[in-house]
């Protein structure tokens, strides 16, 4: 595998995407991971990410210098290259001007393995404030720009490479070729990480981990938990018990639909737990989004533990946790990046858990899970279901989660989903939903004054949920959505449309 060490770059996940697209497995790991831990993971190559820090900052994140003596190829990107130069005896200097944007790279070593197959001049994307004024002993300058004399450097003998620019972004048109060259020509990787090989490996791991025990699967009906349930069922059959919790925060008609699919089509050992009042009681008066997520995550776990005790011999809990959940919930694996929000099945987990976790999808992005679902033979109605947050409608109510507020959002959400499907836009949209805002506005209905709630509608396009753009829905569709919500959802007199991207916004409002 390839280890991507996290120094806080906003592009960490994009580096991982590019490596995965080359059919090579990779993981984002803490910047201070030890050489022995990397060896234990059978690491074939290391990528040092960029980051917002300067090596001159106080408490700057660094890596173990022993990484450069392991005999494993290393590619430093932006800050990663500066850190490599600094730790190996080179010199880095603060620049008076920050270089940000497109630049032209002159490749100085035509036969460089890193730039194999590329023309002598390449468009690249720069984003840095410091620059290298002296390269370490044994290195050669392999690329430069008019404003950066050392835009790339390499030491072929030790397998150490650095680029000041970002090959992972689309603004570096041939950046993927550079990454491929590092993976295949320098690290000697093979493009053999496929969903078929993933299924074989995970089934082996699940059987080995579970042994004679039984597994309780947290099944929500979304694509992640559905793929998870079918994968584990293929591994251990009837030793799997799938539990669906009706927490009262689901989409309209969700309980009936999920029950129909999994009892009727897959004949899983399927149990429904009705707990609407329980969740609403726990959430009463709670308005802070992080508290909502943690309360919901804890309550889910407690219900699963109760069910496990009733069944008697459940030792494992299976969750459909994905890579973006882990990335956003933790401080980038102990790295310097910020916690974005606690996903209920990661940051929302209680400290003490009576069951051992099984999370085979934890290393996958959403589009990879869809690919896995196809490989497992799941129908399109499941594989292409739009994402729905684990905490459900609780994080789409900006304020107190009451039964009345839940009903407002459920009805508005159903209208949004129906109109997008009716317009034939469902496949073009990654996710669509309604949000209840904590404000009221004046309106006129009939001949009377109203002072009612505002619904925000969000529809976004994305590939893996790590970045997203708002969908330019046709005016006619927006008009129909707005008209129906105001006329059919009691207590709403205004609809607005969210045109924010991720970043800087997140997909969900809370």
N, C-alpha and C positions, 0 to 999 in steps of 0.2 A: 504494500500500500504506500501511498504518498501522505506524508504528514505536513499539514499546513499550520504553522505556528502563528498564534494570534497576537498581534501587537496593536490591536484596536482599529484596524482599517475598516472603513465602510464597505470595502470590496472583498472582505474575507470570503463571504458566501459565494461571490461571483467567481473567485479563484476556484473554489470547490466545484462549482457548476461546470467550469471549463474542463477541469480534470475528469469529472464524471462523464462528461460528453465524449471524452476520448476513451470511454469504457475502462477506466482505471479507478479503483477504489481509493478514496481519500478520507481523511478526517481532519477537522479543525481542532487543534490541541493547544493547551496553555503554552505561552511563550517560554516559561521556565521549566518545561519538562526535561527530565534528565536523559542523557545518552542511553543509560541502561533500560529505561522505559521504552525508548524508541526502538532499541534492538529487540526487546521482547514483543513488540508489535510487528516484527518482520518488515520494518520500514525500508523501502527501496530508494526513496528520495525525500528531501525536505525542502519546503518552500517557506521562506520567511516573509510574512505579509508586510504590507505597508502599514502606516499608522499616523495618527495626528501629532505624535511626539517629535521632539528634537533630541538628539543625543546629549544636548547641553541642558536639558530640563532636569529639575530635581526629581528623583525617584523614577526616572525613565525606565520603561520595561526593557529588559535585556534577556538574552538567551545564554545558556551554558556554553562557554567557549569550547568545551569538549566536543560539541557537535561538529566542529570543523576538522576534527581529527579522527572521526569515526570511519572514514573511507566511504561514506555515503554522500552522493552528490547533493549539493545545496544550491538553491536558486533564491537570491535575495531580491525582493521587489521594493523599490523606493526606500522607505525607512529601513527595510530589511537589508538592502545593499549598503546603506550608510553604516548600519550597525556592524555588518560583516567587516567592512573596511576599518572601522574604528577598533574592533576587538582584535584584528589581525595586524595592527601596527600602522595602518594608513592614517591619513588626516582628513577630517571633515571640518568644513568651515560654514558658518552662518552666512547666508546671502542677504544683501540689502534688499533685494526684491524677490518675491515669491514667483516661481514659474508655474503657471497653471493654464492648461489648454493644449491645443494641437502644436506639434513641433515636427521637424523633419530630422530623422536619424540618418547619419552617415555610418554605414557598417565598415569598420576599419580592418576587420579580419575576414576576408572573403570565404575562407574555408572553416569558419567557426561552426561547430556542431549546433550551437544554439540558434544560429541564423541560417542554417542550411536551407536552400531552396528559395531564399528571399533576394530581392533586388538590392543593389547597393544603397539605395535611398528608400526609406520607409516612413510613412506617417505614423506618429506615435502620440500618446496622451501623457502629458507631464502634470504632476501635482506635488511640488516640493518647495521648501524654503532653504534647506541646507544643500551643500554640494561637496563632492569629494575633491580635494586639492592634491592629494598624494595617494596613489594606490598602494596596497600592501606588497611586500616583496613576493616575487613569483607570479604576480598578476600582469596582465596586459590590458590596455584599453581596447575594447572591441567595438565601441560605438560612441559617437559624439554628436552634439547638435550645436548650432551657432551660439547658444547661451549656456551650454553645459559640456565642458571638455570631456568629462567622464560620464557619459550617459549609459555605458555598459562596460563591464570588465569581466575577465575570466582567468582562472588558473586551471588549465586543462589537467595538469598532473594531479592536483588534489580534488578535481571535480567541483570546484567552487565557482559559481557564476553570479553576476549581479546586474540588474537593470534599474536605472533610475526612473524609468517610465512604468506605466501600467499595461502589461500585455493582455490582462483579463477583460478590459473594457472594449466596447464596440468601436470606440474612437481610435483604437489601435487596430486597423483593419486586418492585419495579418498576425495579430497577437496570439491567436489560437495555434498558428503554425509554430511560434516560438515555444509555447507550452508543450505542444506535441513533440517538438525536438528534444525538449528537456526530459519528457517522460520516456520516450522510446529510444532516442539516439544516445542520451547521456545516462539515464537511470536503468535502461534495459527492461522497462516494463512491457507487458503484453496487454493488448486490448481485449481481455477475456472476462471482464466483470460485467456479466449480463444478468437479466432477471431470471433466466433459467438457472444459472449457476448460483444466484442468490437464494432461490427457492431450495435447491438441493442442500446448500450449506446451512440455511436456517432450520430446515426440517431436521437435519442431523443434530444441530445445537439444541433444538427444542426437546427432541426425544432424549438426548443426553442429560439435559437439565431436569426434565420432569421425572424421568425414570418411571416408577410405579405410582407416582402421585397424580392428583387431578388438578385441573386449571379452571379458574373462574375468569371468563373473558368479559370485560366491560364493553358491551355492544351498544352503540348509539344509533346505528343505522346509517351513519355517514360512510364515505368511501374508506376512510382510514380504518375504522373499527371493523367494517365489513370484510375488507381484505385480510385484516388480522385474524378474524374468526375463521375464515375459510382456510387460511394458511395453517393455523394451529390445528384445525379439525383434520386437515390432510395429514398432519404429523402424528396426532394422538387419538383421533376418532372420538369415541364416546367418553373419553376421559376429560373432555372439554364441556363445561357448562357456561352458556352465554347468558348474561344478565343484562336486561334493558331497564333502565330506571326512568320512569316518568316523573321528572322533577317539576313539572308544571311550567317549565321555561322553554318548551320545545315549539317548533313551528306548528301551525294549525294542521290537524290531521296526521301528525307525525307518528303517534303511537299506533294508530290503526294500520298505517302504511308499513311501518317496520315489522309489525307482528305478521302481517300478510306475507311479506317477502320471506322472512326467515323461518316461519313455521311452515308456510306452504311450499316454498321452493327448495330450501336447503335442509329442512327437517332436522335442524340443530336441536340440541337439548337446550331449549330457550325458555327463559323465565322473565316475566314482567313484574316490576316492583312499582306500585303506585305510591308516590311520596310527595305529591304536590304541596299539601299543607305543611309538611315537615320542612321543606326548603323555604317556603314563603315565610314561615315563622322565624327561621334562622336569619333571614335577610331583612326582617322588619326594621325599618329605620336606618339601614346601612346605605350610604351613598358613595363612599370611597370605592373606586373600581378595584383596587388591589385587595381590599377587605372582602369584596364580593367574590372575587376569584378564589381567594383562600378558603372562605367559608364553604363555597360550593365544592371545591376540591376535597376538603376534609369530610364533608357530608357524604359525598359519593363513596369515599373510602370506607367510612363507617358502615354504610349500607352493604357494601361488598363484604366487609368483615362479618357482619351479622348473617348474611346469606351463607358465607363459608362455614360458619359455626353450625348453622342449621343442617347443612349438607354433611358436615362431620369430617371429611377427609380432604378438604381443599387446602393445598399448600402454596399455590401460586396465583398471582393476579396478572392477567394479560391486559395491556393497554396499547392503544393505537397512537402512541407518542411518535411524532415526526421530528426530523432534524430542525426545522424552523421553530418548533415549540421549544426545543432544548436551547437553541441559540438565543431566542428572545427572553427566555425565562431565567437563564443564568448569566452571570457576568462573563459571557463568552468563554466558558470552560475555565474560569479562574483567570482569564486574561483581563486586559485593561478596559474592554468595551463595557458600555453601560447596559444594565438590565432594562429592557423595554417594558415588559409586563410579565406577570406570573401566569403562565398557562396552567389551568386547573389541575392538569395531570403531571406537572413538573414542579413549578414553584408553589403550587397549591397543595402539594402532598404533606401530610403530617409527618413529624419527625419519627414517630414510632408507627411501624406498620407490621401487622401480624403475618402478612404473606410476603413471599418473595416476588419481585416484579419480573415479568417477561415482556420485553419490548423489542421485538424483532424489526420493527419499522423505524426505530430510533435513528438510524443512519440515513434515512431516505428523505428526499424532497417530495412534494405533493405529486408532481408529474411522474416521478419514478414509481410512486405508489399506484397511480393509475395504470402504468405500464405493467406493474406486478399483477394488478387485478385482471387485466386482459390475459396475462400469461396463465393465471389460475382459472380462467374460463368464466369470470363473473360477467353478467350482462351489462350492457351500456347504461341501463337505468340506474345501476349502482355505481359503476365506474365513473360516470360523468355527473354524479350528483354534485351540486355546488357545496362548497365548504360551509359548515355551520359551527360556530364556536362552542366549545365544551360547556362554558357557563351559560350558554344559550341566550335567551332574551334579556337576562339580567344585565348584560353588558351592552344592551341596546336601549336601555332605559337610563337616561342620565339623571339619576335621582333615586327616589325611594321605589323599591320593587314591590308593588302592590298587585293584587289580583286584577284590579281594574286597569292598571297600566300595562300589565301583561296582555290582557285581552285587546287593548288598543293596538299594541305593536303586532300581535299575532294577525289581526285582521288586516292591518296596513301592509304587513309583510306578504301576506297571501295575495293581495291585490298586485303588488309590485312583481312578484314571481309570475303570476298568471298573465299579466300584460306583456312581460318580456317574452314568455313562451309563445303567446298568441302572435306576437310580431315576428316570430322566427329568429329571435336573437339569442336564444338560450345558449347555443354553442359558442357564441362570440363573447359571452360574459363569463368571467370567472366566478363572480359572486355578486349577489344583489340582495338588498335588505332595507328595512325601515328602522329609523331611530327616533325615539320619543325624546324631545328636547325639554329641558327644565324651564321653559318659558311659555308664557301665554300671550296671544296677540288679539287685537280687536278685529272683528269681522262683521259681515252683514249676511244674514240668512233670512230669506223672505223679506219682511219689512222690519226685522228686529236686529238689535245689536247683539253680537256674541263676543265672548272673551274666553277663547279656548286654546287648546294645545297646538303645538307645531310638530309636524313629522318631517324629518330629513330623509331623503332617499339617496342611497349610495349604490352605484353599479360600477364595478371595476374589472379591468382585464389584467391578467398576470400569468406567469408561467409556474412559479413555485411559491408564491406568497411572500417572498422576501422583498420584492419590489412590485409596485402596482401603478396603473394609470387609470384615470376615470374614463368611463365609456361615454362616447358622444352619442347618447340615445337620440333618435329622431324626435323632433318637437312634438309630433303627433302622439308618440308613445308617452312622452312626459306629460302631455296634456291629459291623456286618458287616465294615467296613473293618478295625477293630482285631482282630477274631477271625481274619480271613483272614491278615493280616500276621503275627501271632504264630504261627499254625499253619503257614503256607506259606513264610515267609522265615526260613531258618535263621540263627540268630545274633541274633534279636530277641525280647525277652520283654515289651516294654512299648510302648504307643502313646499319645501325647498329642496334643491338638488346639490349634492356635495361634489365639487369639482377639484378635490385635493388629490395629489399623488402620494405614493409611499416610496421613499421619504419625500417630504418631511413628515407627513401624517402617517398614521398606521391605518390598516384596513378597517378594523373595528374602531368605534369611537372611544371605547373604554378598554 
